[in-house]
Amino acid sequence: MRTITRRRIVTVVLAILTVVATLIVVLVAISWGYSIPGTGFSNYTSPTGEFQRGKTLWDWMDLLIIPVVLALGAIWFNWQERRAEEQIASDQSCETALQAYLDTMTELLLDKGLRESNPDDEIRSVARARTLTVLRKLDGERKGILLRFLHESGLISDKAGNVVALHEADLNGVDLSLFAKLEGQI
């Protein structure tokens, strides 16, 4: 359901290239440091005549492991937070679309006489178009709420002559558990 945009792909590729370039620069700097005496990277003798061991791989790991773990933790945290924000925004969008649909359909029912309209009336075409459009935007649970609204308001039924025709409607993932609960109450 989530689409990957070109901008996001470019951002990820640039981030990977930046990490690779940084690693290459660090490795070149380390190897260069080992070739220059007195830098502390290679074994050397201090001016007092004391032998100094050069930096080992473990010394580098000890030096770099904490910042790398902190950086990876921060990246993971940001990613999780962004996913949560996207989910909240998507949920709010679905809820807003459903509420706008219910308000519009209620107006068509109460003020425009949708239930009593003739099959060829324009109001039925408007109601169908609104229904099909909003169904594409909703998640499964809200599709179930919409269908329950249509059923309870008499706009769809198991008999012929539905006021709102649902052929070619996007009912993928619809949650029909609300109908099961409704059946249990009757």
N, C-alpha and C positions, 0 to 999 in steps of 0.2 A: 504494500500500500504506500510505503514511503518512496518517493522518487529521489534519485540522486541527480543534482543539478550539475551543470558544467562548472559552475563557480566552486562548488564543493570538491569536485574532482581535482581542479587546478590547485585548490588550497591544500589538499592531501598530498599531491605530487610535490608541491613546493616545500611542504614540511619534511617529506622524506628526503628530498634533495638537500635541504639544509642540514639535516642530521648527518647524512653521508658526507657532505662537504666538511662539516665540523670534525667528524671522525678522521677524515683524511688529513686535515690540518693538524690535529692533535698528534696523530701518528708520525707525521713528518717532523713536527717540532720535537717529539720525544727522540726519534732516531737522530735528528740533528744534534740534540743535547747530549746524546751518548758519545758523539764523535768529538766534542769539544772538551778538552781537559779543564777541570776546575769548576764545572757546572754542578757537580754533585750527582749527575746521572750515572757516571761510570766510577769505577774504583779509582781512588787517588790518595796521595799522601799529603796531609796538611802541612802548613809551614812549620809546625812544631815537630814534624816527623811521625805523626800518628797516622796509621792506616785508616782510611774511611771507606767503608763498603758503599758501592753505588746503589741506586734505587733498583729494587727488584719488581717483578710483576705484582707480587703481593703488596708491596708498598704503594704501587699505583692503584691497585684495587681498593686498598684501605683508604686512599685519598679520594677516589672518585665514586665509590659505591653509594655513599649516603646522598650526595647530590643527585645521582642518577635515580635512586629509589624515590627521592622526594619529587623529582621532576615527573617521573612516571605516575606517581600517586596524584599529583596535581592535574596531569593530563587526563587520567581516568576519572577523577572527580568532576572536572569540567565536562567531560563527555556524558557522564551520568546526569549531571544537572541539565545539560542541553536537551538530552532525551526526555527528561521529566517535563521540562518547559514546553517542548514540542507536543508531548502527549496532552498536557493541560490545554494548550492552544487548540489542538485538534478537538478535544472534548468540548471546549467552549464553543467552537465553531459549529459542531454538530447540534449542541443544545440550542444555540441561537437559531439555526436553520429550522429545527423542529418547532420551536416556539413560534417563529414567524409563520410557519406553515399552519399550525393549529389556529393561530389568530385569524389568518386569511380564510381558512376553511370554515371557521365558526361564523365569520362575517358572511360568507357565501351561503351558509345554511340558514342563519337567522334573518339576515337582511335581504338577501337576493333570492331566497326560495329555491336553493339548489336541489333539495330532496324532491320537490314537487315539479321540477322542470321536465320538459320533454326530452327524449333521447337526442334530438337534433339541435337542441338549444346550445348557444355559444357558451353559456355558463358551465356546461358539462365539459366542454373542451378546455376551458380555462382551468377547471378543477383537475382534470386529468393531467394537463401539462404541468401544473404546480406539483402534483403528486409524483409524477415520474421524475421531475427535476430534483425534488428534495430527496427522493429515495436513493439517488446516486450519491448524495452527500453524507448519508447517515450510516452509522455503524449498526451492527445486528440488533442490539437491544433497542435502539431508537426506531429502527424499522418495525420491530414488533409493536412498539407503542403506537406508531402511526397506523399500522394495520388494525390494532385494537380500536383506535379512535374511529377509523372508517367503519368498522364492523358495528360498534356500539351506536354510532350515529345513523346507521341504516344506509350507508353509502355503498357498502359491499355486503354480500351475503352468499350463502351456499346455493341460493336459488338464482335463476336467470334474471336478468334485468338490473344489473348493478348500475348505480348512478355514476360511479367512477370506475371505468374499465381499467383493469390492471394487466392486460396482456402486454407483453414486452417490457414489463416493469423489472427493475433490478432488485431482486429479492435475495441475492446472494448473502449468506450469513445471517439471515433474519432469525431472530430469537422468538420462537413461538411459545416459550414457556408462559408468557402472559395469557395466552389463549387457554393453556392447560389449567392455569389458576382460575380463569374465568369459568371454564367448564365445571370445575369443582364447586363453584359458588352457586351455580344454577340448580 
